[in-house]
Amino acid sequence: MNKVYQAESSVTAAPSAGHININLSVDQYEHITEVSIRNERPKNLGNILIGLEPEQALQRIPTVFLLCSQAQQCAAYGAMLSVQGQEMMPEQFRQSYEGCALEWLKEHSWQLWQMEREQFGEDFAMHDSIALSRELLTQLRHYPKFTLQHNPAEKPTETDWTRVQELLTPLFGITPAHFLSFSISDLKKWSQSQAPYARLLDAMLDNSVSRLGTYEQWDISHESGSISRQKHPLLDHALEHWGNGLLTRTLARLIEMASVCQHPELASPEKPGQAKASRGSLQHSVEINAQGIIFRYDIDAPTDRYFCDGGIVEQSLLGQKLPELTWVRQLIWAIDPCVEFTVTSHAHNKEN
């Protein structure tokens, strides 16, 4: 006889951005034997830019992509410049990485708050989390849209990174710089404190879930988010002892937040048409005809790579012993979708 468990939708994004449905088949020993993913994110969004001039398309990007808007604009701007044989000017390059850095912090802190609220209740860390989100959104609003026009009139204001670090401090319970100085013994001691991020990590240190999502065939080069971008002794230790699962992914996000608020240049794009979104590398590519009109526009987004057949999500779940669905959702948040998701599980009763 089958049982069906329904996980409530997680609030990670506006419903208009799409939805991801994840269905797990579980055998009588409670091991996940099949992962079915239905990704209902809008597909081929680049097609709506076909027929436009580059400047028109660039100005439309922020209205099309409300999620990861800074990264989408940065990638589009780089792609448009590249096809015209140009490069970013220093001011626009700074705008690109600082905007993406703020967006990393906004997206990472939001996902962590969802994870915390599921573990500790709806009101957990509300004041500090909302204060940080409000500041990041306020600073992001100061960034003008990218434009291909020469000598753009608008200039972004200087980002107040000191203020961002101050607002992160109560969530870490210490300054971000102090967190990055930790040894593994310091980390374990810190996890016993009452700081919101410490309490979340402590819950994951339980042996039954610390390695949830780890699989042997994992290749770090297949990912481009926090777990592959950040280089730190704590992360090296986590990969060695806990693998590429829930605990390590959450720690990688904390390391990235503590790092990028001090060094926003970590979010710098590495090639034309690329942006480092919070979830991983985002790539735009465009072709323009002789009349200066776009006739092809492709977008390669990390969420679509992670939540595809044979992708990271499927591989992270297959063969795992099913814990409470709460922990499956924690793992999905740690992998980091950019839209709402639902998890369901179909399990067989054990034989008597």
N, C-alpha and C positions, 0 to 999 in steps of 0.2 A: 504494500500500500504506500502511496506517495504522500509526502507532506510538502506543503508549499509555505515558504517563509517569505514575507514581503518586507523589504526594508523601505522605510519612508524616504522620499526624495530628499537629497541633500541640497541645501540652498547655496550654490556656488556662483550662480550667474543668472542673468535675466532669462526667463523661459524662451524668449524670442531667439536666443542664441543657439537653441537646439537642446538635445537631451541624449544621454547615453544610457542604454539598458543593458545590464550585465546579468546573465542567467547562469547559475552554477548547477551542474548535475553532480550528485554526490552518491557514492556507493554505500553499501551496508556498513562499511568500516569508517564512514564519515570522511573519506578522502574525495577530493574534487577530481572528477574524471573527465569533465567537459566544461568548457567556458564558451558561452555564446554571447557575443557582443553586437548589439545593434546601435550603431553610431548615427544619430539623427541630426548631427550638425549639418547646416547648409553646405552643399557641395558646389565646387566650381564657382565660387564667388568672384573669382577674377573675371569671369565672362561678362559681368555687368559693367566692366570698365572698357570692354571692346567697343570701338567706334568713337572713343573720346580722344581728345588731345591729352598729352601727358600732364599738363598743368591742371586740366579739368579733372582728370582721374586722381591726381594727388590731393586736390581739395575735397574730393568725394570720399577718400579713404576713411577719414575720421567718422563720417556718418554711417559708413558700412560696418566698421569694426569698432564696436563699443568696448569690447574686451581686448586687452593687450593693445590698446589703441596706439600708444607710443611706439611699441615695437613694430606694429604694422605700418605706421607712418615712416619710421626710420628705414625699414626694408624697402618700402615703395619709393622713397626719395632716392635711396642708393641705386635702385634698379633704373629709375628714370634718368639719373645723372649718367650712369654707365652707358646706357644705350645712346646717349648724346655725346659720349666721349669726354665726360667731365668728372671731376672728383669733388667731394665735399670740401668746403672752406672750413678753416679751423673753428669758427664760431658755430657752424652747423654741426660739425663733428662733436663738439662739446655738448651741444643741445641733444644730439642723438643718444650719447651714452648716459648723460645725466637724466634724461627723461626715462630711458629704459631702466636705470638704476632705481629711480623712484617707483617705477612700476613693478620691478622685482619686489621691493619692500611692500608695496600695497597688496600684491597678489599673494606673496608668501604669508604675510601677517593675517590676511583674510582666511586663507586655508587653515592656518594653525588655529585660528579662533574657532572655526567650524569643528575641528578635531577636539579642541578643549571643551566646547559646549556639549558635545556628545558624551564626553567622558565625565564632566563635572557639573553639568547643568546649564540651562539657557542663559543665566545671568553671570556666568563665570567670566572674570576679567573684563567685564563689559566696559567699564569706565576707561581703563587704559587702552583697550583695543580700539574703541571708537575714537579716542583722542588721537591715536596714531593715524588711523585711517583718515580722519578729517584733515590732519596736517598734510598728509601725503597728497590727498586730492586737491587741497588748496594750492600746494606748490605746483602740482601738475597743470592746474588751470592757468598758471602764469606762462606756460610754454606756448608760443605761437605755432600755428600750422607751418609745416615745411612748404616752401615755394620754390619754383624754378626761376623765378624772377631774379634779376641781378639787383644787388643792394636792397634786400628786403627791409621794409621800414621797421618791422617789429623785431625786438631783441628780447630773448628770455631774461628774466631777472635772475640774479644770483641765487642759487639754491642754498637754503639754510640747513646745512648738514648737521650743524651743532644742535639745532632744535630737534631734528630727526633722532639723533643719538640720545638726546635727553628723554624723548618719548619712548624709545626702545628700552631704556634702562629699567623701568619698573616691571616690564614684561620678562626681561632676563633676570631681574633682581640684582644686577651688577651692570657696569658699563659694557658695551660691546667689546671694547678693547680688552677689558679684563677677561671676558669669556674666551677670547682668542688666545689668551696666554695659558689656558688650562692644559694640564696633563690629564691622562685618563683617570688617575686617582682624584684629581680636582673635580673632574666632571661628575664622577659618581658621588662625591660628597655634595656637590652643588645640587644634584638631582633630589637630595633629601630636603631641600629648602622649600619654601612656600611660594616662590616665584612661579607665575603661570607656566612659562616654558619649561622650568625645571620639573614641575609636577607632571606635565605631559610626558616628558622624556622618562621620568621615573615609572610611570604606568607601563611604558613600553619595555622597560628593563626586565619585566617578568619573563622568565625563561620560556613560557608557553607561547609568547607572541613576539619576542625580540627578533627572531629569525623569520617571522612570517613574510612570505614573498621572496625568499631567497631561493635561487635555483642555480645549479652547477654550470649550465651552459652560458651563463650571462657574460656578455662582453661589454666592458665599459665604453668602448668606441661606438657602440650602437646607441648611446644616449648623449644628450647634449645639455641636460639640465644641471641642477646643483651637484648631483652625485658625481658627475664627470668634470664639472668646471672647477670645483674647489679643490685645492691642494693644502692639506693640513694634517699634522700628525694624528689628531683625533679621528679624522676621517679614515686615515690609513689603518688605524687600530680597529675601527668599526668594521671596515670591509674585511679585515682578516678574521675577526672574531664573530661577527654577526652577519656577514655576507651583504648582499645587495637588497635587503628587505626593509621592513617597516622602520625599525630603529635607525638603521644607517641613513635611510632617505630623510628621515626627520632631522637627524643630526646634521646632515649636509645642508639642509635648508637653514638651520640655525646658524651654521658657520657662514653661509653665504650672506645672510642678513647682517651679521656682525661685521663682515668684511666690506660689503659694498657700501654701507653707510659711511665708511671711512675712506674707501677708495672706489668712487663711482666709475672710474675708468675701467674697472673690471667688466663693465657692461658694454664696452666698445665693440662695434661691429668689426669683423675680421676681413670681410670681402664685400664688394659691391652687391647690393640687393639682399644682404643678410642683416638680420638683427638678432640680438640675444634676448629673446623673450624670457619671462620668468620660468616658463616650462621647458625651454630648450630653444635651439636655433630655428629661426623662421627665415624662409627664403622666398623672395619675389623674383620672378623673371618676366621680362616683357619684350615684345617685338613691335616695331613701329614701321608702317609702310612709307613709301616715298612722299606721301602727302602729309606725313607727320601724325598719322592716326594709328591708334593701338589696334592691332589685329590678333594679338595673342597675349594673354596675361595669366600666368600660373602662380599659384601660391602653395608652398609646401609647409604645413603647420605641424608642430610637435604632437598636439593632441591626436591628430589623425594618424600619425605614425604609431603612437603608443597604444591606441585603442582600435587597432585593426586586427584581422585574423593573423595569428602568429606573432603579434606584437608583445610589448613588455607586459601589459596587463594579463594577457592570456598565459604567458609563460610564468609569470609570478604566482598565478593561482593554481595551475594544473599540478596535481599530485599533492597539494597541501592538505593537511588535515583541517577540516572546516572548523574554525573557532566560532564564537558568537559573531553574527553578522556585523555587529558593532566594529569588530576588529577588521573585517573585510573592508568596510567603508573607510576605516582609518588608513588602510593600505592604499586604497584608491585615491584618497586625498593626498597621501604622501607621493604617489606617482604624479598626481596633479592634473586633473582634467580642467578644462576651461569652461565647462558647462555643468548643469545639473546632471545627476546620475541616479539610477535606481538599481539596487541589487536584489535579486530573487534567488532562492535556492530550492531545488527539488531533490529531496532525499528519501531513500528507502528505509523503512523500519528495519532494525536489526532482527535477525532470526532468533527465536528462542532456543 
